[in-house]
Amino acid sequence: MDLSAIQVRRALRILVRTMPILLVRLGVYGLFGLAMAVYFAVFGALAWLLSMLHPLLALIALLLALGGAAPLTILAKKYLLYMIQAAHIAVIAELLAGRELPAGTNQLQWGKDQVVARFGDINVMFLADNLVRAVVRSFSAMVTRAMSFLPGQAGRNLSRVVNRVIQFATDYIDEAILARSFWEREENMWKATKEGVILYAMVWKPLLINAVVLMLLSYLPALVLVALVVVPAGLLIAMVSQPLAGGAVLGTLILAWVIKLAVGDAFAMISMVAAYRDATEGLVPDPGFEQQLEQASDKFRELKERALGQGPADTSATPGTPPASDPGDTP
């Protein structure tokens, strides 16, 4: 695939220019990773102690640890991580539009101010994000159904794998659509978001391919860290103490995952926003596509109602709760 199509160089330039927010992302994700490491270390020690009484008790402790990690992650995403991401999207959109931030600007605060100016509240942007994601994910259902015609169990397994990959990849697409609300500076952000979804429907194939490639590339920084640090360090420390080696490897793997979330995902998001902007520049939303989306997706109908000012008065959202994938939807 031609890497110029996924805006690698442009994304790297924007990544460097938004280094202040990138460092904040890295720091926050690092603290979150450290907290999760301590969390699992405590439960791991508890499981080890309980294993002396009965192996089943150790298993129960580990299951409780895994079960408790999910709500903790949701809370972190709701109250902190999404705010940073939303501010980052606003700054990226401004730079891609060719506009400069005021001199001496705190990028994180400036981005947050733009979110409040456009959406009124971070939670409202998250609600818009959920609606957009639900509509965008409906496109993956078409791929799944097309592949379901492949014969045998192997075809069905391949269909499920491809669908899962696309589900993960579409996160970058909904962020690109939301970015349009910032660079267009449309007063009715629901209208801008609705139009952004329609434009995506008009050019979705290359963008979806880009999203899958970018999702895979987002793991590259973590894989490089694992190859250069985790394996050699693990082998060296294992010569001294195997338990110490295990702890070092686990800690470095957590660091690799933090780098993936903070740096790899930021690069993929910037690339997707840039590709979406280029693909949709100069296009006008086609009423035919709008009608098809309205017939196919109840989430799009809700988005349209909000754009027309007919949506529910309550714009509260529950950040961190993923929307239904709406598997029956078609583009």
C-alpha positions in Angstrom: 0.0 0.0 0.0 1.2 3.5 -0.8 2.1 5.0 2.6 1.4 8.5 1.2 -2.3 7.6 1.3 -2.2 7.3 5.0 -0.4 10.6 5.5 2.6 9.2 7.4 4.9 12.2 7.0 2.1 14.7 7.6 1.1 12.8 10.7 4.6 12.8 12.1 4.9 16.6 11.6 1.6 17.2 13.4 2.7 14.7 16.1 5.8 16.7 16.7 3.9 20.0 16.7 1.5 18.7 19.3 4.2 17.4 21.5 2.9 19.2 24.6 -0.3 17.3 24.5 1.5 14.1 23.5 3.7 14.3 26.6 0.6 14.8 28.7 -1.0 11.8 27.1 2.1 9.8 27.8 2.3 10.9 31.4 -1.4 10.2 32.1 -1.3 6.8 30.4 2.0 6.1 32.2 0.4 6.8 35.6 -2.6 4.7 34.6 -0.4 1.9 33.6 1.5 2.1 36.9 -1.7 2.1 38.8 -2.9 -1.0 37.0 0.5 -2.7 37.6 0.2 -2.1 41.3 -3.5 -3.2 41.2 -2.6 -6.5 39.6 0.5 -6.9 41.8 -1.7 -6.7 44.9 -4.1 -9.2 43.5 -1.3 -11.4 42.3 0.2 -11.5 45.8 -3.3 -12.2 47.3 -3.8 -15.0 44.8 -0.4 -16.5 45.7 -1.3 -16.4 49.4 -4.7 -17.9 48.8 -3.1 -20.7 46.6 -1.5 -22.0 49.8 -5.0 -22.7 51.1 -6.7 -23.9 48.0 -6.0 -23.4 44.2 -9.6 -22.5 43.6 -9.3 -19.5 45.9 -6.4 -18.2 43.9 -8.4 -18.5 40.7 -11.3 -16.6 42.2 -8.9 -13.8 43.3 -7.5 -13.5 39.7 -11.0 -13.5 38.2 -12.1 -10.7 40.6 -9.0 -8.7 39.6 -9.8 -9.0 35.9 -13.5 -8.2 36.6 -12.6 -5.1 38.6 -10.1 -3.8 36.0 -12.9 -3.0 33.4 -14.9 -0.5 35.5 -11.6 1.2 36.7 -10.6 1.6 33.0 -14.1 3.0 32.2 -13.9 5.5 35.0 -10.4 6.6 33.9 -11.6 7.1 30.3 -14.7 8.9 31.4 -13.1 11.5 33.7 -9.6 12.1 32.3 -8.4 10.2 29.2 -11.2 11.3 26.9 -10.8 14.9 27.8 -7.2 14.8 26.7 -8.1 13.1 23.5 -10.9 15.5 22.7 -8.5 18.5 23.2 -5.9 16.8 21.0 -8.5 16.4 18.2 -9.3 20.1 18.4 -5.6 21.1 18.1 -5.0 18.6 15.3 -8.0 20.0 13.3 -6.8 23.6 13.8 -3.3 22.7 12.5 -4.6 20.7 9.5 -6.8 23.6 8.6 -3.7 25.7 8.2 -4.4 27.9 11.2 -1.9 28.6 13.9 -2.5 28.5 17.6 -1.9 31.8 19.5 1.7 32.2 20.6 2.4 30.8 24.0 -0.8 28.8 24.1 -1.2 25.9 26.4 -2.4 23.3 23.9 -4.3 21.2 26.3 -6.3 24.2 27.7 -6.8 25.7 24.3 -8.1 22.4 23.0 -10.4 21.9 25.9 -11.7 25.5 25.4 -12.5 24.6 21.8 -14.4 21.5 22.8 -16.5 23.6 25.3 -17.1 26.3 22.6 -18.2 23.8 20.0 -20.0 21.1 22.1 -20.7 22.9 25.3 -19.2 20.1 27.4 -16.8 17.1 27.0 -19.7 14.7 27.8 -21.7 16.1 24.9 -18.7 15.4 22.6 -18.5 11.9 23.9 -22.2 11.4 23.2 -21.6 12.6 19.6 -18.7 10.3 19.4 -20.9 7.4 20.5 -23.5 8.2 17.9 -20.9 8.5 15.1 -19.2 5.3 16.1 -22.4 3.4 16.0 -23.2 4.6 12.5 -19.6 4.0 11.2 -19.5 0.5 12.6 -22.6 -0.4 10.7 -20.3 -0.4 7.6 -18.4 -3.3 9.0 -21.6 -5.4 8.9 -21.6 -5.2 5.1 -18.0 -6.7 5.0 -19.1 -9.4 7.4 -22.1 -10.4 5.3 -20.1 -10.4 2.1 -17.6 -12.7 3.6 -20.2 -15.0 5.1 -20.7 -16.4 1.7 -17.3 -18.1 1.9 -17.8 -21.8 2.3 -17.1 -23.8 5.4 -16.1 -23.0 9.0 -12.9 -21.4 7.8 -14.8 -18.8 5.9 -17.0 -17.9 8.9 -13.9 -17.7 11.2 -12.2 -15.4 8.8 -15.3 -13.3 8.6 -15.4 -12.9 12.4 -11.7 -12.0 12.5 -12.0 -9.4 9.8 -15.1 -7.9 11.5 -13.3 -7.7 14.8 -10.3 -5.9 13.2 -12.6 -3.4 11.5 -14.5 -2.8 14.7 -11.3 -1.7 16.4 -10.1 0.3 13.4 -13.3 2.4 13.2 -12.4 4.3 16.4 -10.0 6.4 14.3 -12.7 7.2 11.7 -15.2 8.6 14.2 -12.4 10.8 15.6 -11.8 12.1 12.1 -15.5 12.9 11.6 -15.6 14.8 14.9 -12.5 16.8 13.9 -14.5 18.2 11.0 -16.7 20.0 13.6 -13.6 22.0 14.6 -12.1 22.9 11.3 -15.4 23.8 9.7 -16.4 26.0 12.8 -20.0 25.2 12.2 -22.1 26.7 15.0 -24.5 23.7 14.9 -22.0 21.0 15.8 -24.7 18.3 15.4 -25.2 19.4 11.8 -21.4 19.4 11.2 -21.2 15.9 12.7 -24.2 14.6 10.6 -22.6 16.0 7.4 -19.3 14.5 8.4 -20.9 11.0 8.6 -22.6 11.5 5.2 -19.2 12.5 3.6 -17.6 9.4 5.1 -20.3 7.3 3.6 -19.4 8.8 0.2 -15.7 7.9 0.4 -15.7 5.1 3.0 -13.8 2.3 1.2 -10.2 3.8 1.1 -10.7 5.4 4.5 -11.7 2.1 6.0 -8.6 0.4 4.5 -6.5 3.2 5.9 -8.0 2.7 9.3 -7.1 -1.0 9.4 -3.6 -0.3 8.3 -3.2 2.5 10.9 -4.6 0.3 13.6 -1.8 -2.2 12.8 0.8 0.5 12.6 -0.2 1.8 16.0 1.3 -1.3 17.6 4.7 -0.6 16.0 6.2 1.5 18.8 5.2 -1.1 21.3 6.6 -4.0 19.2 9.9 -2.1 18.7 10.2 -1.6 22.5 9.5 -5.3 23.1 12.1 -6.4 20.5 14.8 -4.0 21.7 14.2 -4.1 25.5 11.9 -6.7 26.8 13.5 -9.8 25.3 17.1 -8.9 25.9 16.4 -7.6 29.4 14.4 -10.6 30.3 17.2 -13.0 29.2 19.8 -11.1 31.1 17.8 -10.7 34.3 16.8 -14.4 34.1 20.4 -15.3 34.6 20.2 -13.8 38.0 16.7 -14.4 39.2 13.8 -15.9 37.2 11.1 -14.2 39.4 12.8 -10.9 39.0 13.0 -11.5 35.2 9.3 -12.2 35.1 8.5 -8.9 37.0 10.8 -6.9 34.7 9.3 -8.4 31.6 5.7 -7.7 32.8 6.6 -4.1 33.7 8.2 -3.5 30.3 5.2 -5.0 28.6 2.9 -2.6 30.5 5.3 0.3 29.4 5.0 -0.9 25.8 1.2 -0.9 26.0 1.3 2.6 27.4 3.4 3.8 24.5 1.0 2.2 22.1 -1.9 4.0 23.6 -0.2 7.3 24.0 2.0 7.5 20.9 0.8 4.8 18.5 -2.8 5.7 18.8 -2.1 9.5 18.6 -0.1 8.9 15.3 -2.9 6.8 13.9 -5.6 9.3 14.9 -3.7 12.2 13.2 -3.1 10.2 10.1 -6.8 9.3 9.9 -8.0 12.9 10.4 -5.6 14.1 7.7 -6.7 11.4 5.2 -10.4 12.1 5.9 -9.9 15.8 5.4 -8.1 15.2 2.1 -10.7 12.7 0.9 -13.7 14.9 1.7 -12.3 18.3 0.9 -14.6 20.1 -1.6 -17.3 17.4 -1.4 -20.9 18.3 -0.6 -23.1 15.9 1.4 -25.2 13.8 -1.1 -28.9 13.7 -0.1 -29.1 10.2 -1.6 -26.5 8.9 0.9 -28.3 10.8 3.7 -31.5 9.0 2.8 -29.8 5.6 2.8 -28.2 6.2 6.1 -31.4 7.3 7.6 -33.2 4.2 6.4 -30.3 1.9 7.6 -29.4 3.3 11.0 -31.5 4.5 13.9 -28.3 6.1 15.4 -28.0 8.2 12.3 -31.7 9.2 12.6 -31.0 10.3 16.2 -28.0 12.3 15.0 -30.1 14.0 12.3 -32.8 14.8 14.9 -30.3 16.5 17.0 -29.0 18.4 14.0 -32.5 19.7 13.4 -32.9 20.7 17.0 -35.4 17.9 17.6 -33.3 15.7 19.8 -33.8 15.0 23.4 -33.1 17.9 25.7 -30.8 15.7 27.8 -27.4 15.7 26.2 -25.7 13.8 29.0 -23.6 10.9 28.1 -22.0 8.0 29.8 -18.4 8.1 28.6 -16.6 4.9 28.4 -19.7 2.9 27.5 -19.3 1.7 23.9 -22.3 2.0 21.6 -24.0 -0.9 20.1 -22.4 -2.0 16.9 -25.7 -2.2 15.2 -24.8 -5.3 13.2 -27.9 -5.2 11.1 -27.1 -1.8 9.7 -25.9 -1.4 6.1 -24.2 1.6 4.4 
